[in-house]
Amino acid sequence: MKRSSGHNDFERVVSINRLMLRIIGLWPPDNQDTRQVMKSKLRLLCSFNMVFFVLTIPALISLIRVWGDMILMIENMQYSIPLLNTIFKFYIIWQKQTDLLPLIDMIKRDWVKPKAKEERDVMLRRARITRAIAMYGLFAAAGTIIITLGFPCFGLILRQVTNLTDSGKPLPIPSYYLHDISQSPQFELTFLAQGFALIACGCSYTGTDHFLGLLVLHVCGQLENLYLRLIHMGKYENFDIALKYNVQDHIRLIRSVEIIDHTFDSMLLVLVLYFGILFCLQAFLIVDVSVVNQKDQLSLIQLVWFVSAIIYVSLHMFLYCAVGEILMTQSEKIHQATYEYSWYNKKPKVAKNLMLIMLCANKPLHITAGKTFPMTMSTFCNLLKTSAGYVSVLLTNQG
């Protein structure tokens, strides 16, 4: 049976995000097949256990062993903090799968249902942005994993190797295991286990972030379509039916944003703290070693790796704030379109009905970090400014 163009568009939009999250069992099951649901749970269990027991716990033990050495601690935190963040993402998405499934069904219905060419063009424009972000995330995660696993094979070490960080041969991730990894085949098996765990970690870390971007950008596209319908409501033959449809659609989108915010608000709060801590530590190490003290404690390749890590983390935080800014802007346009509509030319009853959209659009839509502050570009700039201020304080105390 030939699929509709809307269904094909939906598949193109979600395919990359679905692939990354299905690998680790985090994509909400889209059918009631018991076998498929069980397979998804088994993949989730295996992925979580590998990230937790193969990477996170050994990395934290290694952090305890190097406690007191600033450079070794920061190098370890470059891995251990993202690993803890990944574990938290596993928990959040697993716990909220039942809440996310209706959102995925909503996206599918929006693509499949009949729509005007102008509305489809708006959705395709948003979809191209979503797909570009997902492609970036996929290649960035794959590149990070290849570099982390491949460089040690050629004798290129991305971190400091001492007796404290490695009890045997150096592994890609600074970790301490209770078994002896200096002998074969223990070292090769541990190296391979870290490789599989890194793949699961990359899919969870990147896939979850870009899944949030997919949901928010789709809602932004629907808000833009709602805005277009509002400013052209005078062209509809039956104004009451058009108004009723737009009010219902607006309420649907508001509820969708509430579900998204309820699902991801705690994760975003942790990510904000994680970004601030990691940015301060890494920037402090780079500036202190390369500019202030000019000690030859980091090789060029290690310095480049630290700079790349800062850029990568900053780009992810920029993604959260950028989609939040777009969402706020689109919701404010609904408010503006309603107030600028020529309600004074309508009957009092019709003008009164317009108040439903006015009241709903009175407060801009946001995704928030812990329901504390909105994720916007202003927030991103404040985070950078605050983090840079802490770096200067650390450098002053160090001096």
C-alpha positions as CSV (number, residue, x, y, z in Angstrom):
1,M,0.0,0.0,0.0
2,K,1.4,3.4,-1.0
3,R,2.0,5.8,1.8
4,S,0.8,9.4,1.7
5,S,3.3,12.2,1.3
6,G,2.5,13.4,4.8
7,H,3.4,10.0,6.2
8,N,6.7,10.1,4.3
9,D,7.4,13.6,5.6
10,F,6.8,12.4,9.1
11,E,9.2,9.5,8.6
12,R,12.0,11.8,7.3
13,V,11.6,14.2,10.3
14,V,11.7,11.6,13.1
15,S,13.9,8.9,11.5
16,I,17.3,10.0,12.9
17,N,16.0,10.7,16.4
18,R,14.0,7.5,16.4
19,L,17.1,5.5,15.3
20,M,19.3,6.9,18.1
21,L,16.7,6.4,20.8
22,R,15.6,3.0,19.6
23,I,19.2,1.7,19.7
24,I,19.1,2.1,23.5
25,G,15.4,1.4,24.0
26,L,14.3,4.9,24.9
27,W,12.0,5.6,21.9
28,P,8.4,5.3,23.2
29,P,6.9,2.1,21.8
30,D,4.6,3.1,18.9
31,N,2.5,-0.1,18.9
32,Q,1.0,-2.5,21.4
33,D,3.1,-5.5,20.2
34,T,4.2,-7.2,23.4
35,R,7.4,-8.6,21.8
36,Q,8.4,-5.2,20.6
37,V,7.8,-3.6,24.0
38,M,9.8,-6.4,25.6
39,K,12.7,-5.9,23.2
40,S,12.7,-2.2,23.8
41,K,12.9,-2.8,27.6
42,L,15.7,-5.3,27.2
43,R,17.7,-2.8,25.1
44,L,17.1,-0.1,27.7
45,L,18.2,-2.4,30.5
46,C,21.4,-3.5,28.7
47,S,22.3,0.1,27.7
48,F,21.7,1.5,31.1
49,N,23.8,-1.2,32.8
50,M,26.6,-0.8,30.4
51,V,26.8,3.0,30.9
52,F,26.4,2.7,34.7
53,F,28.6,-0.2,35.5
54,V,31.2,-0.1,32.7
55,L,31.8,3.7,32.5
56,T,30.1,5.7,35.3
57,I,31.1,3.7,38.5
58,P,34.7,3.1,37.4
59,A,35.1,6.8,36.3
60,L,33.8,7.9,39.7
61,I,36.2,5.6,41.5
62,S,39.0,7.0,39.4
63,L,37.9,10.5,40.4
64,I,38.2,9.6,44.0
65,R,41.8,8.3,43.4
66,V,43.0,11.5,41.8
67,W,41.3,13.8,44.2
68,G,43.5,16.8,45.0
69,D,45.3,17.0,41.7
70,M,43.5,19.8,39.8
71,I,44.4,18.8,36.3
72,L,43.6,15.1,36.8
73,M,40.3,16.0,38.5
74,I,39.2,18.3,35.7
75,E,40.2,15.7,33.1
76,N,38.1,13.1,34.9
77,M,35.1,15.4,35.4
78,Q,35.2,16.0,31.6
79,Y,34.0,12.4,31.4
80,S,32.3,11.6,34.7
81,I,29.9,14.6,34.8
82,P,28.5,13.9,31.3
83,L,28.2,10.2,32.3
84,L,26.1,11.2,35.4
85,N,24.1,13.5,33.2
86,T,23.5,10.6,30.7
87,I,22.3,8.3,33.5
88,F,19.8,11.0,34.6
89,K,18.6,11.3,31.0
90,F,18.0,7.6,30.9
91,Y,15.9,7.8,34.0
92,I,13.9,10.8,32.8
93,I,13.0,9.5,29.3
94,W,12.2,6.0,30.7
95,Q,9.9,7.5,33.3
96,K,8.1,9.8,30.9
97,Q,7.6,7.5,27.9
98,T,3.9,7.3,28.4
99,D,3.7,11.1,28.4
100,L,5.8,11.4,25.3
101,L,3.9,8.9,23.2
102,P,0.8,11.2,22.7
103,L,3.2,13.9,21.5
104,I,4.7,11.7,18.9
105,D,1.2,10.7,17.8
106,M,0.3,14.3,17.6
107,I,3.2,15.0,15.3
108,K,2.2,12.1,13.1
109,R,-1.4,13.3,12.9
110,D,-0.3,16.9,12.0
111,W,1.8,15.6,9.1
112,V,-0.8,13.1,7.8
113,K,-3.9,15.2,8.0
114,P,-4.9,17.4,4.9
115,K,-3.4,20.9,5.0
116,A,-3.0,24.0,2.9
117,K,0.2,24.2,0.8
118,E,1.3,27.3,2.8
119,E,1.0,25.3,6.1
120,R,2.9,22.4,4.7
121,D,5.7,24.7,3.5
122,V,6.0,26.0,7.1
123,M,6.2,22.5,8.5
124,L,8.8,21.5,5.9
125,R,10.9,24.5,6.8
126,R,10.8,23.6,10.4
127,A,11.5,19.9,9.5
128,R,14.6,20.8,7.6
129,I,16.0,22.6,10.7
130,T,15.1,19.6,12.9
131,R,16.7,17.1,10.5
132,A,19.8,19.3,10.2
133,I,20.2,19.4,14.0
134,A,19.7,15.7,14.2
135,M,22.3,15.1,11.5
136,Y,24.7,17.3,13.3
137,G,24.1,15.4,16.6
138,L,24.6,12.0,14.9
139,F,27.9,13.0,13.2
140,A,29.1,14.8,16.3
141,A,28.4,11.8,18.5
142,A,29.9,9.4,16.0
143,G,33.0,11.6,15.6
144,T,33.5,11.9,19.4
145,I,33.2,8.1,19.8
146,I,35.6,7.4,16.9
147,I,38.2,9.9,18.3
148,T,37.9,8.6,21.8
149,L,38.3,5.0,20.8
150,G,40.6,5.4,17.8
151,F,43.3,7.7,19.0
152,P,44.5,5.4,21.8
153,C,45.0,2.7,19.1
154,F,47.5,4.9,17.4
155,G,49.3,5.9,20.6
156,L,47.6,9.4,20.8
157,I,46.4,9.9,24.4
158,L,43.8,12.6,24.9
159,R,44.4,12.9,28.7
160,Q,47.1,12.6,31.3
161,V,48.1,9.0,32.1
162,T,49.6,8.3,35.6
163,N,49.5,5.5,38.1
164,L,46.5,7.1,39.7
165,T,44.4,7.4,36.6
166,D,45.3,4.0,35.1
167,S,46.3,0.8,37.0
168,G,47.2,-1.0,33.7
169,K,47.2,0.0,30.1
170,P,45.5,3.3,29.3
171,L,41.8,3.0,28.4
172,P,39.8,5.7,26.4
173,I,37.9,6.7,29.6
174,P,39.8,7.3,32.9
175,S,38.5,4.5,35.0
176,Y,39.5,2.1,37.7
177,Y,38.4,-1.6,37.7
178,L,38.7,-4.1,40.4
179,H,40.0,-6.7,38.0
180,D,43.5,-6.6,36.4
181,I,43.3,-5.0,32.9
182,S,47.0,-5.0,32.3
183,Q,46.9,-8.5,30.8
184,S,45.3,-9.9,27.7
185,P,42.4,-10.6,27.0
186,Q,41.1,-8.6,30.0
187,F,42.3,-5.3,28.5
188,E,40.8,-6.0,25.1
189,L,37.5,-7.1,26.5
190,T,37.3,-4.0,28.8
191,F,38.3,-1.7,25.9
192,L,35.5,-3.3,23.8
193,A,33.0,-3.0,26.6
194,Q,33.8,0.7,26.9
195,G,33.3,1.1,23.2
196,F,29.8,-0.4,23.4
197,A,29.0,1.7,26.5
198,L,30.2,4.9,24.7
199,I,27.8,4.2,21.8
200,A,24.9,3.8,24.2
201,C,26.0,6.9,26.0
202,G,26.3,8.9,22.8
203,C,22.8,7.9,21.6
204,S,21.3,8.8,25.0
205,Y,23.2,12.1,25.4
206,T,22.6,13.4,21.9
207,G,19.3,11.7,21.0
208,T,17.5,13.0,24.1
209,D,18.6,16.6,23.4
210,H,17.6,16.5,19.8
211,F,14.4,14.8,20.6
212,L,13.5,17.8,22.8
213,G,14.4,20.0,19.8
214,L,12.2,18.0,17.5
215,L,9.2,18.3,19.8
216,V,9.6,22.1,20.4
217,L,10.3,23.0,16.8
218,H,7.2,21.0,15.7
219,V,5.0,23.0,18.1
220,C,6.7,26.2,16.8
221,G,5.7,25.2,13.3
222,Q,2.1,24.6,14.4
223,L,2.0,28.0,16.2
224,E,3.2,29.7,13.0
225,N,0.4,28.0,11.1
226,L,-2.1,29.1,13.7
227,Y,-0.7,32.7,13.4
228,L,-1.3,32.5,9.6
229,R,-4.8,31.3,10.0
230,L,-5.6,34.0,12.6
231,I,-4.5,36.9,10.4
232,H,-6.5,35.5,7.5
233,M,-9.6,34.6,9.4
234,G,-11.6,37.2,7.5
235,K,-11.3,35.1,4.4
236,Y,-13.1,32.1,5.8
237,E,-16.8,31.8,4.8
238,N,-17.9,30.6,8.3
239,F,-16.1,32.7,10.8
240,D,-17.5,30.9,13.9
241,I,-16.3,27.5,12.7
242,A,-12.8,28.9,11.8
243,L,-12.6,30.6,15.2
244,K,-13.6,27.4,17.1
245,Y,-11.0,25.4,15.2
246,N,-8.3,27.9,16.0
247,V,-9.2,28.1,19.7
248,Q,-9.1,24.3,20.0
249,D,-5.8,24.1,18.1
250,H,-4.3,26.8,20.3
251,I,-5.4,24.9,23.5
252,R,-3.9,21.7,22.1
253,L,-0.6,23.4,21.5
254,I,-0.5,24.9,25.0
255,R,-1.2,21.5,26.5
256,S,1.6,20.0,24.4
257,V,4.1,22.6,25.6
258,E,3.0,21.9,29.2
259,I,3.7,18.2,28.7
260,I,7.1,19.0,27.2
261,D,8.0,21.3,30.0
262,H,6.8,18.8,32.6
263,T,8.9,16.1,31.0
264,F,12.1,18.0,30.5
265,D,12.2,20.7,33.1
266,S,14.2,18.7,35.7
267,M,16.6,17.5,33.0
268,L,17.1,21.1,31.8
269,L,17.9,22.3,35.3
270,V,20.5,19.6,35.7
271,L,21.9,20.5,32.3
272,V,22.2,24.1,33.2
273,L,24.2,23.2,36.4
274,Y,26.3,20.7,34.4
275,F,27.1,23.3,31.7
276,G,28.1,25.9,34.3
277,I,30.4,23.4,36.2
278,L,32.0,21.9,33.2
279,F,32.5,25.3,31.4
280,C,34.1,26.8,34.5
281,L,36.5,23.9,35.1
282,Q,37.6,23.4,31.5
283,A,38.0,27.1,30.8
284,F,40.0,27.5,34.0
285,L,42.3,24.7,33.1
286,I,42.8,26.0,29.5
287,V,43.4,29.6,30.5
288,D,45.6,28.7,33.6
289,V,47.8,26.3,31.7
290,S,48.0,28.0,28.3
291,V,47.9,31.7,29.3
292,V,48.7,32.4,32.9
293,N,51.2,29.8,34.1
294,Q,52.2,28.6,30.6
295,K,53.2,25.2,32.0
296,D,53.8,22.4,29.7
297,Q,51.3,20.1,31.4
298,L,48.9,19.7,28.5
299,S,50.0,18.6,25.0
300,L,48.6,20.3,22.0
301,I,46.2,17.5,21.2
302,Q,44.9,17.5,24.8
303,L,44.4,21.3,24.6
304,V,42.4,21.0,21.4
305,W,40.3,18.2,22.9
306,F,39.4,20.4,25.9
307,V,38.5,23.3,23.6
308,S,36.4,21.1,21.5
309,A,34.6,19.8,24.5
310,I,33.7,23.3,25.6
311,I,32.4,24.1,22.2
312,Y,30.4,20.9,22.0
313,V,28.7,21.5,25.4
314,S,28.1,25.2,24.6
315,L,26.4,24.2,21.3
316,H,24.1,21.8,23.1
317,M,23.1,24.5,25.7
318,F,22.7,27.0,22.8
319,L,20.2,24.4,21.2
320,Y,18.1,24.3,24.3
321,C,18.0,28.1,24.6
322,A,17.5,28.7,20.9
323,V,14.4,26.5,20.5
324,G,13.0,28.0,23.7
325,E,13.5,31.5,22.2
326,I,11.7,30.4,19.0
327,L,8.8,29.0,21.0
328,M,8.4,32.2,23.0
329,T,8.6,34.3,19.9
330,Q,5.9,32.3,18.1
331,S,3.6,32.3,21.1
332,E,3.9,36.1,21.3
333,K,3.0,36.4,17.6
334,I,-0.3,34.6,18.4
335,H,-1.0,37.2,21.1
336,Q,-0.1,40.0,18.7
337,A,-2.3,38.6,15.8
338,T,-5.3,38.4,18.1
339,Y,-5.1,41.9,19.4
340,E,-4.5,43.4,16.0
341,Y,-7.4,41.6,14.5
342,S,-10.3,44.0,13.5
343,W,-12.6,42.8,16.2
344,Y,-14.4,46.1,16.2
345,N,-15.9,45.3,12.8
346,K,-17.5,42.1,14.2
347,K,-20.6,41.5,16.2
348,P,-20.2,41.8,20.0
349,K,-20.7,38.0,20.5
350,V,-18.0,37.3,17.9
351,A,-15.6,39.8,19.4
352,K,-16.2,38.3,22.8
353,N,-15.3,34.8,21.5
354,L,-11.9,36.3,20.4
355,M,-11.1,36.9,24.1
356,L,-10.6,33.1,24.4
357,I,-7.5,33.3,22.3
358,M,-6.5,36.6,23.9
359,L,-6.6,35.1,27.4
360,C,-4.7,31.9,26.3
361,A,-2.1,33.9,24.5
362,N,-1.6,36.5,27.2
363,K,1.2,34.5,28.8
364,P,4.1,33.5,26.4
365,L,4.9,29.8,26.2
366,H,8.2,28.6,27.7
367,I,10.3,25.6,28.3
368,T,11.9,26.0,31.7
369,A,14.8,24.7,33.8
370,G,13.2,23.2,36.8
371,K,10.2,25.6,36.4
372,T,12.5,28.3,37.7
373,F,13.6,30.3,34.7
374,P,12.8,30.1,30.9
375,M,15.3,28.7,28.4
376,T,15.9,31.7,26.1
377,M,18.9,33.3,24.5
378,S,19.0,35.8,27.3
379,T,19.4,32.9,29.7
380,F,22.2,31.5,27.5
381,C,24.1,34.8,27.6
382,N,23.6,35.1,31.3
383,L,25.0,31.6,31.8
384,L,28.1,32.4,29.7
385,K,28.6,35.7,31.6
386,T,28.2,34.1,35.0
387,S,30.5,31.1,34.1
388,A,33.2,33.5,32.7
389,G,33.0,35.4,36.0
390,Y,33.6,32.3,38.0
391,V,36.6,31.4,35.8
392,S,38.1,34.9,36.5
393,V,37.6,34.3,40.3
394,L,39.3,30.9,40.1
395,L,42.2,32.4,38.2
396,T,42.5,35.2,40.7
397,N,42.6,32.7,43.6
398,Q,45.1,30.5,41.7
399,G,47.4,33.4,41.2
